[in-house]
Amino acid sequence: MLALPNTAGAQLTKADYQRADTILQLENHVYSSRVRPVWLRDSHYFWYQNREKTGTAYYLVDAGTGKKRKAPDKETLSTFLKGKDRALAEELTQKQQTERAWKPEDKRPRTVASPDSLWEAYIQDNNVFVRKRTEPDSVVALTMDGTQGEYYSDRLMWSPDSRKLATMKVRDAQVRRIPLLESRPGTQVQPVLQWRDYAKPGDVLPVSLPVLFDWSARKQIPLDTDLYTRQYELYLTGWRADSRAFTFEFNQRGHQRYIVGEVNALDGKITHLVDERSSTFIYYYQCYRHDLKDGKEMLWMSERDGWRHLYLFGNDGQVKRQITKGEWVVRNVDFVDEANGVIYFNASGFNAGEDPYHLHYCRINIDGTGFKDLTPEPANHQVTASADRRYLVDAYSRADMPYLSVLRKATDGSVVTELERCDISELESTGWQMPEVFHAKGRDGKTDIWGKILRPSHFDASKSYPVVEMIYAGPHDSHVEKYFRATDHLCSRLVELGFIVVKIDGMGTYNRSKAFHDVCWKNLKDAGFPDRIAWIKAAAKQYPYMDINRVGIYGWSAGGQNAMAALLFHNDFYKVAVSLCGCHDNRMDKIWWNEQWMGYPIDESYSASSNVDNAWRLKGKLLLINGELDDNVDPASTLQVVSELMKANKNFDQLYLPGKSHSLGGAFEMHKIHDFFVENLLGQEVPEW
């Protein structure tokens, strides 16, 4: 244990730990928090449940007038609902339970009926067959070349006119399996070996290619599919309503090209409706497409101008119009009102000086006119709309501002009535400290980096506190919560033991510009650390009680990889780390996440970012925690780190948990995390458990 002075307070006791362990109960002192409406069917009425100091109450609201009626219990609310929504009334007054009857496995092939109900298609012995529904023996084989390793998919799609049939021919690949040893099973004394299908970066993947049949002519129409053989994934997305074509989406291996293809039903010609390309990566999981006018036009989300925006495409693959534009991002589309030509969506980053991650609910016309932020307050807005999009329930808050829930008109965002205002007076009387939203310049001296600071209830600015960062730098999202919460179940207990805990979104994470995101490309070891360190130093300059000579870090999963990387690549700043179930080498982890950011084929960048290959760099105090049954991150990833640390004669601690999966965070492991920081950052003896 490091001989560090305890300048934040007296020696911790068992009572201090017990107080920290109950800190999450502070949530019980929060009243009238976020309104979560339940809209009645075909109505402008909704109801919601509200926790008040006098107990739980229920409210029925007429959105048209803003008037609400209070019901003290569910039975009274049910009385209010009768005549307005009988089904909901019945749900509230009686508990319904549906049980699925067990049925023996049906060995017969799955059949797909044609829209005219005359025919049914099915797969048998890896080939495509069609028969008349009224004459089971009238079978026609459309293919004869299917084999066990190269078969036709049973995802059979008839054209609406029942004249064409589409599916995929799949070249199979053997899936990697990883072993998991359950050392203490509940069913027997001896360990049990389990197996999981688990593809990893670089593995051979199945190849699926579109196939078209002209059933009316009893023949296959050849397609030119050579372009699509180097694939991560290809899947069919349906027929046009007039049967002229069907569509598919193709994600090229390496995630640098994404195509929306349309296959002409007459001649098999393939048109690329979208051909998205990137020199780094296309974040395929966040692709958005909405077909208009039976595919004559299409809404598509793209980062081609450096920010995530909506575009209108024609059916020739050309952009007809960029609908949204600016140095901000469309986060997701909520609803497309094609009849009125309006798009409702969430966006962030367009208000100068505001946290750029705050969600705002907006509308814009498909022709690019009429943009309107329907939720203008500088906060994070969580909106639930009525079915006809005439009214919105908007519950907005910030990390440093409790919820305010209002009812709005969707035409202009005007407030019809205030529904609830969160009451934290009782919470504040306990000494609870409001989180602070903080921002500072990142590594480039220009870009604002945002995060928050958590302080203990016994905070004293005249004392000195070690700083611990809870990190999760996964590029698939941004990760610092932007809504109000009284406690953080992974941070608040540690805070209460005498630490200042910070959470930061550095470069390489999502929901900012494409350039901000691209920092992660083939470079997951970066994890935004230059921005995080600059942010913590700026906070310490403003708040001298933050002792940046005692900085720790911890995180789960990708955050576990990040936490250990801090002691490999930035050990002049970070001194203590706890890494939970870390994906320490991206070659060892799941294919879909790691090839997205590290690319394909595997190259030297994988090794450069590997905690295994760089374990020899370790300085500082490290605790590794993982579970033996983790089927999200291969447990062998942590054990490979252990092996290399041993070879390098490095001192470290390890906690390998029997029976535990990826879902860590239970009482035992949280206690061990707290102990590790108390010993190595506070410099104190840990009280007996």
Secondary structure, DSSP 8 states (H G I E B T S, - for coil): -------SSS---HHHHHHHHTGGGGGGG-BS-----EE-TTSSEEEEEEEETTEEEEEEEETTTTEEEEESSHHHHHHHHTTT-HHHHHHHHS-------------S--EEE-TTSSEEEEEETTEEEEEETTEEEEEEES-S---SSEEE-S--EE-TTSSEEEEEEEE-----EEEEEESS-SS-SS-EEEEEE---TT----EEEEEEEEGGGTEEE----GGGSSEEEEEEEEE-TTSSEEEEEEEETTSSEEEEEEEETTT--EEEEEEEE-SS---GGG--EEEEGGGTEEEEEE-TTSS-EEEEEETTS-EEEE-S-SSSEEEEEEEEETTTTEEEEEEE--STTS-TT--EEEEEETTS---EES--SSSEEEEEE-TTSSEEEEEEEETTEEEEEEEEETTT--EEEEEEE-B-HHHHTTT----EEEEEE-TTSSSEEEEEEE--TT--TTS-EEEEEE----TTS--S--S--S--TTTHHHHHTT-EEEEEE-TTSSSS-HHHHHTTTT-TTTTTHHHHHHHHHHHHHH-TTEEEEEEEEEEETHHHHHHHHHHHH-TTT--EEEEES---STTTS-HHHHHHHH-SS--HHHHHT-TTTTGGG--SEEEEEEETT-SSS-THHHHHHHHHHHHTT---EEEEETT--S----HHHHHHHHHHHIIIII-------
